[in-house]
């Protein structure tokens, strides 16, 4: 749970866990244990690299809400705006221009939110 909170932020995690019910509580536990406890804590890649890989995977699969969340997480993990831009450009080649176009639009919104808070 500590890694999940560090990467996604307390607000997101609190919202996700507070909305868990009998239907979703096992899924929330699964995400916390498997993704955040098992994968994100492995020593082979740092969090910045994991964030960039995650962004690319989310662009490729068209998971826009998750992309929003992981763009914010990438900034929290020390990824620069320039690195996000390069990742999205790289994604355009391998995932497709329409997917990258949507990802850039989402990034403009998310990065604009972050700039407004600075």
Secondary structure, 3 states (H helix, E strand, C coil): CHHHHHHHCHHHHHHHHHCCCCCCHHHHHHHHHHHHHHHCCCCCCCHHHHHHHHHHHHHHHCCHHHHHHHHHHHHHCCCCHHHHHHHHHHHHHHHCHHHHHHHHHHHHHHHHHHHHHC
